[in-house]
Amino acid sequence: MADGEHSFFVLPDIATCPDCIRDIFDPASRYYHYPFTSCCHCGPRYSIMIRQPYDHSQTSMAAFITCSDCGRDYQNIDNRRYHAQTIACPECGPSLSLLGESGNLLAEKHDALIAAIQQLRAGKIVAIKGIGGYQLLVDATNQQAVERLRLRKHRPQKPFALMVADLATAQQLCLINDLEQQALTAAAAPIVLLNRCDTACRGEFIRPEANKFAPTSAVAPNSNLLGIMLAYSPLHHLLLNKDNDLHALVATSGNRQNEPICINEHQALTRLAGIADYFLSHNRPILRPLDDSVVRLINDKITVLRRARGYTPLPITLKTALPDTLAMGSQLKNTIAISHDNHIILSQHLGDLDMDATQQQFQATLTDLQKFYQIAPTRIMHDLHDGYASSLFAGHLGKPIQAVQHHYAHALSCMAEHGLEPPALGICWDGSGLGTDNTLWGGEFLLINSQGFERYAHFAPFSLPGGHKAIQEPRRAALGLLYEAFGSCVFEREDLPFSTQELKLLHAALTGQLNCPRTSSVGRLFDAVASLLELCQINQYEGQAAMALEMSATSSASDQHYDFHIQPTAPIVIDWKITLEQLLEDRSHSPVELIAAKFHNTLAEIILTLAQRAGQKTVILSGGCFQNACLTTKAAKRLKSGGFAVYCHENIPPNDGGLALGQLVAAKYIG
């Protein structure tokens, strides 16, 4: 890096290396049981950097004066801690402290660690200050402890992630193939969504032995997946030491629902009050929140679903340069992005911008990215929906702004990841995004060209009674779908999951089209079918209904599919009425698993049919619906067999977490 220039390649935070793990368990090492051990090959990076270049004095380690022993290691070219900017030991580095609920000091240093372990074993909830923020930990084998965490965090059903000490322990719990093993043991150390040992096999797996310490059912109720991560910091390794009798810990974000994770004691004691029983903290400042990243095997590729610690801020490199531009992302799963020359930095996952605390973190990240990389953007890109908090903020920055249609940005984000240029067919399916006709899109086939896009085809729209409430209640999406197909006679059915009073109000709303926005969303179609199959009527967390439908579909090997009609209009409309009729007929005599599989197969057939009609051999699959491994794998298989070049997300989330990247790329093609 030349003087005065800022590098666009900054290392993310790296999991503890094997050599440092050996050090912390070696009684002869001066790093024995030291929870901040690191070297040139591992440790915190981006989370502690004040500014560039990466140097001890430019990090939150600056307050810790290196002792003579560490100084010798730092200067020794043959030592793996040669010029390690995070070098520290018990004599000169950060230290632990255990705090009570009111912030009172209970223990320090190694005593704090021992006391925290005792509390975890006793079933208490301990908030620990990790690498990129606080985590809430509880013994995963303790049913009452996990249920208490659910109650306090207002998280009744959404699965928790688990942290285990090593790969061998993970293999006791889940079926892990080679690609998943590589992801688990990688330096990024993400949460990997894995099939539980007691679920159906899918291919060749490393076979686990008998499960010795299965987590309680409260960890991931009604799910065939477990989110597993390996211990990635010295503190995690010390907590999960085999002598502590803590084999698996629930490790969930240290935040309240829809808020950013806490990064300092004040935030933790304030926001986690009433959740955590104890706080295992330390005195090394965290400068930016970095939640745990989440990945999943989809279509034989490890796919990032939440991009944060371990991945951010690795740059995305484009083939051509862009002017310095800032992209504001979406309302949900927000990330922001900046560009300089042919490099793009996508921020860490920030979360949903519905809460004041998340909006404040969003604004802080806007400032931080520009300052850290010394970028002064000349243009601001934002979502077409001007009611999104991200779009509103764009208008306050005093720079020229440009709106980008939501699904177009989805397609461009996948194209940018793979270094593709137009033309391409972008198949973009999600929950919703504002379309150019001011309706809610979500089942789109877009022909991408060098000037923008053409809406080539979409699913026939239907009404969502109650608007946003229909997102929370799949039964409402189902009612809107039935009403679209059969009209008011649907209210004569006796199997509708509503009270008489609710049906009266919903009938009036649908017939008068009162707060019943129209949508072409495949995400809402998933919700509706899940409701019709009685898998989920009310979502306790985002995507619950769709995940239940996917889980059912994976239990059937059927290749059957339902019929559908293509209306040769411009744009083409995919008529799902006959699909719905056949699905409803199946309900009386077919297992739910078969119906779910046939529905997924139908969507894959629709994709192939429309791709063949469009005549564009490069096909992009993007949007939140393609987090569904069953759908994505079926669609990609059919497309490839049809001679298409198929591109799916890998390093950039297919959901709205990748939207800011697509918004930046759009600057090349529009306006």
C-alpha positions as MATLAB code, in Angstrom:
seq = 'MADGEHSFFVLPDIATCPDCIRDIFDPASRYYHYPFTSCCHCGPRYSIMIRQPYDHSQTSMAAFITCSDCGRDYQNIDNRRYHAQTIACPECGPSLSLLGESGNLLAEKHDALIAAIQQLRAGKIVAIKGIGGYQLLVDATNQQAVERLRLRKHRPQKPFALMVADLATAQQLCLINDLEQQALTAAAAPIVLLNRCDTACRGEFIRPEANKFAPTSAVAPNSNLLGIMLAYSPLHHLLLNKDNDLHALVATSGNRQNEPICINEHQALTRLAGIADYFLSHNRPILRPLDDSVVRLINDKITVLRRARGYTPLPITLKTALPDTLAMGSQLKNTIAISHDNHIILSQHLGDLDMDATQQQFQATLTDLQKFYQIAPTRIMHDLHDGYASSLFAGHLGKPIQAVQHHYAHALSCMAEHGLEPPALGICWDGSGLGTDNTLWGGEFLLINSQGFERYAHFAPFSLPGGHKAIQEPRRAALGLLYEAFGSCVFEREDLPFSTQELKLLHAALTGQLNCPRTSSVGRLFDAVASLLELCQINQYEGQAAMALEMSATSSASDQHYDFHIQPTAPIVIDWKITLEQLLEDRSHSPVELIAAKFHNTLAEIILTLAQRAGQKTVILSGGCFQNACLTTKAAKRLKSGGFAVYCHENIPPNDGGLALGQLVAAKYIG';
ca = [
       0.000    0.000    0.000;
       1.523    3.326   -1.060;
       1.760    6.204    1.414;
      -1.530    8.082    1.686;
      -3.517    5.315    0.015;
      -5.952    3.016    1.750;
      -5.987   -0.655    0.855;
      -9.247   -2.238   -0.214;
      -7.919   -5.567    1.063;
      -8.311   -5.701    4.844;
      -8.366   -9.042    6.603;
     -11.510  -10.143    8.415;
     -11.390  -11.613   11.901;
      -9.744  -15.036   11.802;
     -10.460  -18.079   13.964;
      -7.815  -19.220   16.443;
      -5.165  -21.308   14.700;
      -4.140  -24.826   15.886;
      -0.797  -23.576   17.227;
      -2.477  -21.010   19.472;
      -4.998  -23.618   20.644;
      -2.071  -25.785   21.683;
      -0.556  -22.823   23.522;
      -3.640  -22.135   25.613;
      -3.796  -25.771   26.777;
      -0.049  -26.179   27.367;
       0.839  -25.654   31.067;
       4.417  -24.836   30.032;
       3.327  -21.975   27.752;
       3.074  -18.415   28.993;
      -0.224  -18.304   27.058;
      -1.676  -21.135   29.165;
      -5.404  -20.491   29.699;
      -5.030  -16.988   28.262;
      -8.257  -16.078   26.427;
      -6.668  -13.437   24.140;
      -3.905  -15.552   22.629;
      -3.217  -14.889   18.936;
      -0.464  -14.746   16.347;
       0.113  -13.626   12.766;
      -2.133  -16.463   11.568;
      -5.205  -15.762   13.669;
      -7.131  -13.386   15.875;
      -9.260  -10.252   15.578;
      -8.606   -7.878   12.681;
     -11.434   -5.753   11.252;
     -13.392   -5.650   14.510;
     -10.545   -3.835   16.311;
      -9.047   -1.642   13.561;
      -9.368    2.110   14.148;
      -7.860    3.080   10.833;
      -5.396    1.858    8.223;
      -2.650    0.711    8.012;
      -3.056   -2.319   10.262;
      -0.698   -1.591   13.144;
      -0.889   -2.089   16.916;
      -1.224    1.651   17.482;
      -4.101    1.816   14.977;
      -6.185   -0.811   16.772;
      -8.093   -1.037   20.031;
      -5.027   -2.899   21.364;
      -3.151    0.422   21.486;
      -3.861    0.890   25.195;
      -2.046   -2.348   26.047;
       1.722   -1.801   26.266;
       3.658   -4.823   25.087;
       5.765   -6.513   27.797;
       9.410   -7.505   27.255;
       8.576  -11.162   26.508;
       5.990  -10.215   23.913;
       8.381   -7.605   22.552;
      11.022  -10.287   21.925;
       8.512  -12.489   20.116;
       7.354   -9.507   18.077;
      10.910   -8.787   16.897;
      11.914  -12.407   16.265;
      11.575  -13.168   12.575;
      11.520  -16.905   13.309;
       8.578  -16.568   15.698;
       5.039  -16.893   14.378;
       4.193  -13.764   16.399;
       6.733  -11.707   14.446;
       4.999   -8.364   13.859;
       1.697   -9.775   15.183;
      -0.254   -6.596   15.926;
      -2.534   -8.351   18.437;
       0.309   -9.910   20.410;
      -0.478  -10.014   24.135;
      -0.092  -12.253   27.164;
      -1.434  -12.319   30.748;
       1.241   -9.811   31.766;
       0.408   -7.096   29.257;
      -2.841   -7.849   27.441;
      -6.597   -7.662   27.922;
      -8.241   -9.486   30.797;
     -11.627  -10.936   31.708;
     -14.147   -9.762   34.253;
     -17.390  -11.381   35.376;
     -20.238   -8.997   36.142;
     -23.578   -9.558   37.794;
     -26.916   -8.402   36.435;
     -26.446   -4.900   37.838;
     -22.875   -4.600   36.541;
     -21.229   -5.398   39.872;
     -17.785   -6.998   39.593;
     -17.812  -10.631   40.770;
     -14.459  -12.001   39.571;
     -11.483  -11.118   37.382;
      -9.051  -12.806   35.007;
      -8.945  -16.620   35.272;
     -11.300  -16.599   38.241;
     -13.891  -14.885   36.030;
     -13.589  -17.698   33.484;
     -13.968  -20.401   36.140;
     -16.998  -18.665   37.659;
     -18.664  -18.267   34.225;
     -18.185  -21.973   33.522;
     -19.777  -22.814   36.868;
     -22.781  -20.632   36.057;
     -23.223  -22.212   32.627;
     -23.112  -25.661   34.187;
     -25.730  -24.481   36.692;
     -28.093  -23.578   33.831;
     -27.554  -19.816   33.889;
     -27.546  -17.519   30.852;
     -24.146  -15.880   30.389;
     -23.531  -13.015   27.965;
     -19.919  -13.141   26.808;
     -18.028  -10.437   24.979;
     -16.700  -12.214   21.923;
     -14.760  -11.092   18.853;
     -17.380   -8.958   17.114;
     -19.875   -8.477   19.911;
     -21.694  -10.150   22.757;
     -23.157  -13.636   22.537;
     -25.737  -15.196   24.830;
     -24.614  -18.639   25.949;
     -26.461  -21.441   27.714;
     -25.875  -25.171   28.125;
     -27.586  -26.724   25.089;
     -28.323  -29.967   26.958;
     -30.287  -28.169   29.686;
     -33.947  -28.011   28.613;
     -35.017  -25.543   31.288;
     -32.090  -23.221   30.583;
     -32.793  -23.130   26.840;
     -36.508  -22.566   27.412;
     -35.698  -19.722   29.809;
     -33.500  -18.119   27.152;
     -36.355  -18.434   24.636;
     -38.783  -16.823   27.051;
     -36.479  -13.951   27.939;
     -35.412  -13.276   24.361;
     -39.008  -13.488   23.049;
     -37.935  -16.176   20.612;
     -40.508  -18.979   20.981;
     -39.545  -21.243   18.064;
     -36.750  -19.904   15.865;
     -33.812  -22.348   16.001;
     -30.738  -21.422   18.016;
     -27.193  -21.955   16.773;
     -24.873  -24.270   18.659;
     -21.170  -23.909   19.376;
     -19.052  -27.012   19.917;
     -15.366  -27.503   20.618;
     -14.316  -29.409   17.509;
     -15.293  -31.270   14.368;
     -15.555  -34.607   16.166;
     -18.247  -33.175   18.441;
     -20.120  -31.705   15.469;
     -20.103  -35.146   13.852;
     -21.905  -36.512   16.895;
     -24.792  -34.176   16.117;
     -25.001  -33.794   12.347;
     -24.309  -35.426    9.007;
     -21.368  -33.560    7.499;
     -20.000  -33.969    3.986;
     -16.607  -32.755    2.753;
     -17.778  -29.293    1.661;
     -19.596  -28.702    4.927;
     -16.545  -29.858    6.858;
     -14.382  -27.383    4.966;
     -16.807  -24.592    5.843;
     -16.941  -25.575    9.514;
     -13.166  -25.679    9.892;
     -12.373  -22.633    7.730;
     -10.735  -19.544    9.200;
     -14.036  -17.670    8.819;
     -15.660  -20.120   11.287;
     -19.292  -19.461   10.264;
     -22.454  -21.074   11.532;
     -23.093  -23.951    9.109;
     -26.652  -25.218    8.670;
     -26.391  -29.012    8.764;
     -28.734  -31.990    8.616;
     -29.240  -33.594   11.994;
     -28.115  -37.177   12.452;
     -31.693  -38.370   12.779;
     -32.866  -36.954    9.433;
     -32.860  -38.568    5.995;
     -29.489  -38.940    4.294;
     -28.615  -37.037    1.158;
     -25.502  -38.388   -0.477;
     -22.192  -39.566    0.969;
     -21.499  -38.417    4.509;
     -18.905  -38.811    7.188;
     -20.889  -41.196    9.385;
     -21.240  -40.078   12.995;
     -20.910  -42.501   15.873;
     -23.572  -42.795   18.561;
     -24.717  -39.414   19.787;
     -23.364  -38.892   23.298;
     -24.693  -35.445   24.089;
     -27.624  -34.479   21.924;
     -28.930  -30.963   22.588;
     -32.369  -30.572   24.053;
     -35.315  -30.414   21.664;
     -35.792  -26.764   22.637;
     -32.675  -25.794   20.635;
     -34.209  -26.259   17.165;
     -37.834  -27.381   17.465;
     -39.465  -28.891   14.362;
     -36.319  -28.469   12.267;
     -34.224  -31.058   10.470;
     -31.316  -28.600   10.449;
     -28.926  -27.545   13.182;
     -26.786  -24.433   12.940;
     -23.338  -25.492   14.153;
     -20.154  -23.464   14.573;
     -16.844  -24.495   16.034;
     -15.199  -22.561   18.843;
     -13.318  -19.768   17.071;
     -11.726  -17.712   19.846;
      -9.465  -18.766   22.728;
     -12.253  -17.848   25.142;
     -14.657  -20.226   23.370;
     -12.083  -23.025   23.486;
     -11.554  -22.491   27.193;
     -15.291  -22.551   27.890;
     -15.737  -25.755   25.884;
     -12.696  -27.501   27.329;
     -13.639  -31.181   27.767;
     -12.914  -30.984   31.503;
     -15.771  -28.466   31.945;
     -18.556  -30.900   31.035;
     -20.003  -28.369   28.552;
     -20.242  -30.286   25.282;
     -22.477  -27.930   23.313;
     -23.519  -24.361   24.002;
     -26.369  -22.383   22.532;
     -24.530  -19.353   21.140;
     -26.949  -16.708   19.919;
     -26.490  -13.019   19.148;
     -26.263  -10.768   22.186;
     -29.184   -8.526   21.304;
     -32.872   -8.010   21.752;
     -35.140   -8.977   18.886;
     -34.362   -7.004   15.695;
     -31.643   -4.923   17.394;
     -27.908   -4.938   16.573;
     -25.586   -6.987   18.759;
     -24.062   -5.249   21.777;
     -20.347   -4.435   21.583;
     -19.604   -2.789   24.945;
     -20.522   -3.241   28.589;
     -22.918   -0.307   28.685;
     -24.925   -1.666   25.752;
     -24.883   -5.186   27.170;
     -25.952   -4.202   30.687;
     -28.709   -2.002   29.268;
     -30.069   -4.001   26.334;
     -29.532   -7.489   27.752;
     -30.941   -6.641   31.168;
     -33.553   -9.234   32.026;
     -32.039  -11.736   29.562;
     -28.532  -12.518   30.828;
     -27.858  -13.643   34.393;
     -24.135  -12.862   34.150;
     -21.779  -10.953   31.852;
     -18.324  -12.323   31.006;
     -16.659   -9.210   29.657;
     -13.166   -7.941   28.855;
     -11.362   -4.643   28.384;
     -10.389   -4.877   24.686;
     -12.774   -2.516   22.843;
     -14.772   -3.818   19.877;
     -14.991   -1.043   17.298;
     -17.642   -2.409   14.963;
     -20.299   -5.088   15.483;
     -19.747   -8.292   13.562;
     -22.380  -10.947   14.042;
     -21.651  -14.613   13.323;
     -21.895  -15.440    9.621;
     -24.268  -18.170    8.411;
     -23.717  -20.538    5.464;
     -25.521  -23.522    3.980;
     -24.804  -26.139    1.340;
     -27.065  -25.302   -1.628;
     -26.757  -26.937   -5.040;
     -23.412  -28.486   -4.028;
     -21.941  -25.088   -3.138;
     -21.398  -23.486    0.244;
     -23.653  -20.431    0.128;
     -23.350  -17.454    2.476;
     -26.750  -16.509    3.935;
     -25.500  -13.916    6.442;
     -22.185  -12.228    5.688;
     -20.399  -10.761    8.680;
     -17.539  -11.969   10.907;
     -14.930  -13.918    8.963;
     -16.070  -12.620    5.540;
     -16.390   -8.871    5.945;
     -14.624   -6.752    4.694;
     -13.125   -8.917    1.939;
     -13.652   -6.971   -1.316;
     -15.609   -7.955   -4.409;
     -13.602   -7.209   -7.539;
     -15.314   -6.118  -10.747;
     -13.941   -6.310  -14.273;
     -14.522   -2.604  -14.836;
     -14.120    0.434  -12.589;
     -16.969    2.372  -11.000;
     -17.003    5.946   -9.760;
     -16.931    6.277   -5.963;
     -20.502    5.320   -5.089;
     -22.455    4.395   -1.970;
     -25.354    1.902   -1.945;
     -27.864    1.876    0.888;
     -29.226   -1.660    0.630;
     -32.720   -2.712    1.639;
     -35.023   -2.498    4.647;
     -34.492   -6.094    5.758;
     -31.187   -7.912    6.317;
     -29.547   -4.605    5.528;
     -25.987   -4.203    4.367;
     -24.474   -1.151    2.701;
     -21.694   -1.006    0.126;
     -19.115    1.386   -1.283;
     -17.149    1.254   -4.515;
     -13.781    2.609   -5.584;
     -12.237    1.806   -8.981;
     -13.089   -1.861   -9.566;
     -13.437   -2.803   -5.887;
     -16.587   -3.031   -3.787;
     -16.778   -3.380   -0.021;
     -20.011   -4.884    1.257;
     -20.577   -4.086    4.914;
     -21.302   -6.630    7.599;
     -24.884   -7.732    8.201;
     -26.672   -4.894   10.027;
     -30.175   -6.353   10.355;
     -33.701   -5.066    9.768;
     -34.092   -1.279    9.817;
     -37.375   -1.307   11.725;
     -35.814   -0.447   15.097;
     -34.186    2.813   16.188;
     -31.095    1.008   17.490;
     -30.518   -0.676   14.117;
     -31.026    2.588   12.267;
     -28.426    4.199   14.518;
     -25.980    1.383   13.739;
     -26.800    1.775   10.041;
     -25.844    5.466   10.201;
     -22.684    4.695   12.186;
     -21.659    2.129    9.566;
     -22.268    4.642    6.766;
     -19.812    7.002    8.433;
     -17.361    4.271    9.376;
     -17.044    2.763    5.881;
     -16.432    6.109    4.219;
     -13.905    7.167    6.847;
     -12.103    3.829    7.066;
     -11.603    3.606    3.290;
     -11.423    7.402    2.774;
     -14.133    7.350    0.129;
     -16.230   10.408   -0.723;
     -19.075    9.012   -2.854;
     -20.371   11.130   -5.692;
     -23.615    9.196   -6.067;
     -26.020    7.315   -3.786;
     -27.940    4.231   -4.923;
     -31.023    3.046   -3.041;
     -34.048    0.770   -3.345;
     -37.013    1.880   -5.444;
     -39.229    1.772   -2.333;
     -38.953    5.315   -0.993;
     -40.527    4.310    2.332;
     -37.571    2.125    3.330;
     -35.420    3.674    6.052;
     -32.385    3.091    3.830;
     -34.009    5.064    0.989;
     -35.022    7.879    3.339;
     -31.463    8.186    4.631;
     -30.188    8.376    1.044;
     -32.114   11.603    0.534;
     -30.438   13.211    3.559;
     -26.841   12.798    2.400;
     -26.757   15.773    0.059;
     -25.574   13.811   -2.995;
     -27.288   12.811   -6.250;
     -29.455    9.750   -5.662;
     -30.632    6.977   -7.960;
     -33.346    4.400   -7.234;
     -32.774    0.781   -8.306;
     -35.582   -1.738   -8.696;
     -35.289   -4.402   -6.015;
     -35.191   -7.552   -8.165;
     -32.936   -6.007  -10.763;
     -30.457   -5.380   -7.935;
     -30.807   -9.021   -6.867;
     -29.875  -10.238  -10.342;
     -26.929   -7.832  -10.634;
     -25.534   -8.896   -7.258;
     -25.268  -12.504   -8.438;
     -23.833  -11.421  -11.784;
     -21.210   -9.269  -10.041;
     -20.192  -12.163   -7.808;
     -19.519  -14.314  -10.858;
     -18.008  -11.576  -13.022;
     -20.850  -11.679  -15.557;
     -21.954   -8.961  -17.955;
     -25.360   -8.673  -19.676;
     -27.266  -10.232  -21.324;
     -28.762  -12.731  -18.878;
     -32.110  -13.999  -17.639;
     -32.500  -13.100  -13.978;
     -34.975  -15.279  -12.092;
     -35.570  -13.323   -8.888;
     -37.967  -14.732   -6.325;
     -38.472  -13.420   -2.812;
     -41.020  -12.111   -0.297;
     -41.536   -8.731   -1.895;
     -39.941   -5.730   -3.522;
     -41.543   -2.689   -5.067;
     -41.977   -2.983   -8.817;
     -41.887   -0.285  -11.453;
     -45.703   -0.503  -11.657;
     -45.962    0.307   -7.931;
     -47.134   -3.210   -7.005;
     -45.297   -5.781   -4.913;
     -43.141   -8.015   -7.096;
     -41.504  -11.246   -6.009;
     -41.872  -13.873   -8.750;
     -39.888  -12.235  -11.543;
     -38.165  -13.242  -14.759;
     -36.050  -10.275  -15.864;
     -34.153  -10.004  -19.124;
     -31.004   -8.115  -18.144;
     -29.432   -5.946  -20.837;
     -26.775   -3.247  -21.014;
     -29.352   -0.480  -20.447;
     -31.272   -2.074  -17.569;
     -33.903   -4.791  -17.656;
     -37.189   -5.914  -19.170;
     -39.821   -7.676  -17.064;
     -40.142  -10.781  -19.220;
     -42.544  -12.812  -17.051;
     -44.052  -13.007  -13.578;
     -46.502  -15.014  -11.528;
     -50.158  -14.027  -11.618;
     -50.736  -11.602   -8.745;
     -53.046  -12.173   -5.803;
     -54.149  -10.094   -2.817;
     -52.596  -10.050    0.647;
     -55.415   -9.269    3.104;
     -54.028   -7.100    5.857;
     -50.886   -6.146    3.962;
     -47.885   -6.601    6.255;
     -49.961   -8.817    8.548;
     -50.194  -11.351    5.724;
     -46.411  -11.735    5.904;
     -46.727  -12.708    9.557;
     -49.738  -14.956    8.969;
     -49.431  -17.443    6.076;
     -53.143  -18.248    6.509;
     -53.906  -14.771    5.124;
     -51.759  -15.391    2.048;
     -53.620  -18.672    1.569;
     -56.969  -16.907    1.820;
     -55.860  -14.294   -0.717;
     -54.743  -17.041   -3.085;
     -58.024  -18.955   -2.722;
     -60.059  -15.774   -3.196;
     -58.133  -14.952   -6.384;
     -58.865  -18.395   -7.786;
     -62.444  -18.988   -6.630;
     -63.904  -15.635   -5.591;
     -66.273  -15.089   -2.655;
     -67.449  -18.697   -2.647;
     -64.224  -19.548   -0.852;
     -65.765  -18.105    2.306;
     -68.258  -20.971    2.269;
     -65.455  -23.443    3.020;
     -65.469  -24.941    6.500;
     -61.735  -25.597    6.685;
     -60.522  -21.979    6.819;
     -58.319  -21.328    9.897;
     -60.176  -18.200   11.012;
     -62.918  -17.308   13.449;
     -66.334  -16.244   12.143;
     -65.615  -12.627   13.040;
     -62.219  -12.718   11.319;
     -63.773  -14.140    8.159;
     -66.403  -11.413    8.114;
     -63.741   -8.704    8.260;
     -61.488  -10.422    5.730;
     -64.386  -10.932    3.319;
     -65.145   -7.214    3.428;
     -61.474   -6.363    2.967;
     -61.016   -8.618   -0.062;
     -64.244   -7.708   -1.813;
     -63.548   -4.010   -1.277;
     -59.789   -4.371   -1.799;
     -59.138   -2.553    1.492;
     -55.508   -2.907    2.618;
     -55.094   -5.846    0.267;
     -51.955   -5.107   -1.764;
     -51.431   -7.181   -4.888;
     -48.304   -9.300   -5.202;
     -46.608  -11.689   -7.618;
     -44.423  -12.989   -4.788;
     -43.248  -16.600   -4.782;
     -42.305  -16.126   -1.133;
     -45.945  -15.476   -0.296;
     -46.917  -18.400   -2.530;
     -44.738  -20.629   -0.331;
     -46.508  -19.215    2.728;
     -49.917  -19.897    1.227;
     -49.125  -23.506    0.353;
     -47.622  -24.132    3.798;
     -50.864  -22.864    5.305;
     -53.040  -24.984    3.008;
     -51.015  -28.056    4.050;
     -51.458  -27.034    7.701;
     -47.704  -26.793    8.228;
     -47.770  -23.222    9.532;
     -50.602  -20.735    9.963;
     -48.757  -17.974   11.831;
     -45.029  -17.347   11.484;
     -43.197  -17.163   14.798;
     -40.121  -16.024   12.868;
     -39.318  -14.935    9.328;
     -39.488  -17.741    6.790;
     -40.882  -20.353    9.182;
     -43.669  -21.456    6.836;
     -41.409  -21.704    3.789;
     -38.821  -23.689    5.746;
     -41.495  -26.095    6.961;
     -42.607  -26.625    3.359;
     -39.029  -27.225    2.208;
     -38.443  -29.680    5.068;
     -41.533  -31.650    4.021;
     -40.462  -31.682    0.380;
     -37.039  -33.144    1.178;
     -38.754  -36.184    2.686;
     -40.078  -37.250   -0.723;
     -38.087  -38.382   -3.751;
     -40.969  -37.830   -6.170;
     -40.321  -36.128   -9.527;
     -44.035  -35.481  -10.139;
     -45.248  -31.933  -10.644;
     -48.517  -30.078  -11.062;
     -49.753  -28.430  -14.231;
     -49.572  -24.691  -14.848;
     -50.583  -22.324  -17.626;
     -48.535  -19.693  -19.435;
     -50.451  -16.654  -20.632;
     -48.661  -15.322  -23.751;
     -48.998  -11.670  -22.786;
     -46.289   -9.048  -22.501;
     -44.984   -9.616  -19.935;
     -45.853  -13.305  -19.766;
     -48.061  -14.268  -16.810;
     -47.687  -17.628  -15.060;
     -51.190  -18.773  -14.131;
     -51.055  -20.960  -11.021;
     -54.830  -21.623  -10.732;
     -54.685  -25.178  -12.097;
     -51.669  -25.831   -9.852;
     -53.731  -24.779   -6.858;
     -56.735  -26.879   -7.918;
     -54.620  -30.010   -8.298;
     -52.835  -29.371   -5.017;
     -56.143  -29.002   -3.173;
     -57.393  -32.221   -4.750;
     -54.239  -34.004   -3.556;
     -54.870  -32.937    0.031;
     -57.619  -35.541    0.453;
     -55.503  -38.571   -0.414;
     -51.769  -37.743   -0.662;
     -49.162  -37.308    2.079;
     -48.080  -33.751    2.820;
     -44.488  -34.673    1.923;
     -45.488  -35.711   -1.600;
     -47.575  -32.570   -2.139;
     -44.713  -30.367   -0.945;
     -42.283  -32.129   -3.275;
     -44.681  -31.786   -6.232;
     -45.022  -28.069   -5.497;
     -41.229  -27.602   -5.509;
     -40.980  -29.646   -8.715;
     -43.649  -27.464  -10.308;
     -41.666  -24.312   -9.560;
     -38.566  -25.905  -11.076;
     -40.552  -26.852  -14.194;
     -41.842  -23.288  -14.478;
     -38.267  -22.011  -14.345;
     -37.156  -24.372  -17.101;
     -40.181  -23.592  -19.283;
     -39.724  -19.832  -19.064;
     -35.979  -20.056  -19.612;
     -36.563  -22.060  -22.794;
     -39.066  -19.463  -24.008;
     -36.782  -16.544  -23.202;
     -33.951  -18.044  -25.263;
     -31.217  -16.635  -23.021;
     -28.636  -19.276  -22.146;
     -27.199  -17.485  -19.091;
     -29.586  -17.853  -16.158;
     -29.269  -16.181  -12.754;
     -31.089  -17.472   -9.647;
     -31.354  -14.794   -6.953;
     -33.614  -13.623   -4.141;
     -34.547  -15.020   -0.752;
     -36.487  -17.988   -2.171;
     -33.196  -19.420   -3.411;
     -32.044  -19.916    0.156;
     -34.282  -22.968   -0.229;
     -31.802  -25.733   -1.047;
     -34.509  -28.063   -2.349;
     -35.878  -25.506   -4.824;
     -32.475  -24.247   -5.953;
     -31.031  -27.716   -6.506;
     -34.076  -28.922   -8.462;
     -34.161  -25.774  -10.612;
     -30.427  -25.779  -11.347;
     -30.473  -29.476  -12.238;
     -33.298  -29.000  -14.749;
     -31.702  -25.891  -16.266;
     -28.308  -27.560  -16.665;
     -29.899  -30.587  -18.292;
     -31.546  -28.134  -20.702;
     -28.179  -26.710  -21.733;
     -28.298  -23.499  -19.689;
     -25.387  -21.913  -17.841;
     -26.764  -21.496  -14.316;
     -25.360  -19.117  -11.724;
     -26.375  -19.118   -8.061;
     -25.042  -17.167   -5.115;
     -22.059  -18.446   -3.148;
     -20.094  -15.686   -1.396;
     -22.847  -13.063   -1.491;
     -26.227  -13.736    0.173;
     -29.114  -14.463   -2.230;
     -31.393  -12.582    0.174;
     -31.482   -8.815    0.736;
     -28.068   -9.002    2.387;
     -26.572   -8.871   -1.116;
     -28.818   -6.135   -2.471;
     -26.382   -3.232   -1.918;
     -23.843   -4.920   -4.198;
     -26.411   -5.089   -7.001;
     -27.383   -1.468   -6.429;
     -23.774   -0.394   -6.909;
     -23.407   -2.395  -10.111;
     -26.605   -0.825  -11.424;
     -24.739    2.492  -11.535;
     -22.986    1.126  -14.651;
     -26.196    0.571  -16.564;
     -28.834    3.105  -15.526;
     -28.932    6.888  -15.546;
];
